[in-house]
Amino acid sequence: MFDNSHFPKAKKYWYMGKFYEWSQPSVHAMTHALHYGSSVFEGIRAYKTPQGAGIFRLPEHVDRFMNSASVLMMDVPYTKQQITEAIIAVMKENKLDAAYIRPLLYYSYGNLGLVPQFCPVELVISAWEWGAYLGEKSTTGVHVYILPWRRIHHSQYDMTAKLGGIYVQSTICGLMARSKGFDEAVFLNLEGNVAEGPGENIFIVKDGVLKTNHQSESILEGITRDSVLEIAHDLGIKTTIGAITKEEFTQADEAFFSGTAVQIAPIVRVTDDSDSSNQMKEFKVGDGKIGEITKKLSETYMDAVSGKTQKYQKWLTYVNEK
Ligand SMILES: Cc1ncc(COP(=O)(O)O)c(C=O)c1O
């Protein structure tokens, strides 16, 4: 029934307490979330480590998941502990030692008015092997497209939540960037500063100082972003948090995306299409190659997620904990 070529290693998914074969559907076409995006989700990665699969910052992801659910006023039928256990069970059931994990809560079948008062909230958890989000370019460097559209503004909804429907802007803009031949999109916010990618936070480096923005710039403050800031601090790299102007971004010595899916991906070229009165302009970031600080942070991050660094063991939940 389904073409599984993009889910090469998935066997079973978890739905409301039971496992189902990957190709067996469990959702009715009149499911509320399918029509209005009334769902919340998480993106979590598990990595192969010397102690078997380790799930990166699982408690933080489960906390954010439950926060998202509360923003969408969901009555969640599971506790944090039960969701955590179910995620671990999905890893075990599929015998995965590295995976992308996707828990999804959604208003299900009940009524199709905009207000889902008769729709139960259902939980589905899937995990499958998924390589770097932006492919091999996520290590060699990506060319980004600054969109003509502005990011949804933090005054319009609670940006701490990952709400399905809100991601339609990311989907359209990700498609738009790729249709023009770029690797990924970058949003400016309503203030005209750099906000984020469709599913990534942004860092820049100038004169040895690492800079990223915060929630008041209309971003989701990512868990990877938080990890990068801590790693940078530990490495003695000076960091600052504040608005990133478009000029700072295009004139940076280094720039990179951070996110669970993308991990750390250098940005080496920027095309700016944000000014409708001007033609697109192209910029090389630094010398157009992965920068030294980006490289160091990326290596340290990959060591941390792979369980190679004692200091960052605190971030891993082992699937086969004795
Ligand atoms: C819009 C957006 N910004 C940033 C991020 C990065 O967040 P994290 O590092 O928690 O994956 C994500 C991914 O979840 C995202 O969807």
PDBQT file of the ligand as one rigid body, heavy atoms in Angstrom, charges set to zero:
ROOT
HETATM    1  C1  LIG A 401      11.259  25.755  13.644  1.00  0.00    +0.000 C 
HETATM    2  C2  LIG A 401      12.359  25.041  14.321  1.00  0.00    +0.000 A 
HETATM    3  N1  LIG A 401      13.388  25.755  14.821  1.00  0.00    +0.000 NA
HETATM    4  C3  LIG A 401      14.415  25.144  15.431  1.00  0.00    +0.000 A 
HETATM    5  C4  LIG A 401      14.457  23.773  15.590  1.00  0.00    +0.000 A 
HETATM    6  C5  LIG A 401      15.606  23.122  16.291  1.00  0.00    +0.000 C 
HETATM    7  O1  LIG A 401      15.140  22.539  17.478  1.00  0.00    +0.000 OA
HETATM    8  P1  LIG A 401      15.836  21.268  18.122  1.00  0.00    +0.000 P 
HETATM    9  O2  LIG A 401      17.285  21.602  18.249  1.00  0.00    +0.000 OA
HETATM   10  O3  LIG A 401      15.175  21.131  19.449  1.00  0.00    +0.000 OA
HETATM   11  O4  LIG A 401      15.603  20.135  17.224  1.00  0.00    +0.000 OA
HETATM   12  C6  LIG A 401      13.408  23.002  15.083  1.00  0.00    +0.000 A 
HETATM   13  C7  LIG A 401      13.402  21.538  15.223  1.00  0.00    +0.000 C 
HETATM   14  O5  LIG A 401      12.751  21.018  16.086  1.00  0.00    +0.000 OA
HETATM   15  C8  LIG A 401      12.333  23.646  14.454  1.00  0.00    +0.000 A 
HETATM   16  O6  LIG A 401      11.322  22.942  13.962  1.00  0.00    +0.000 OA
ENDROOT
TORSDOF 0
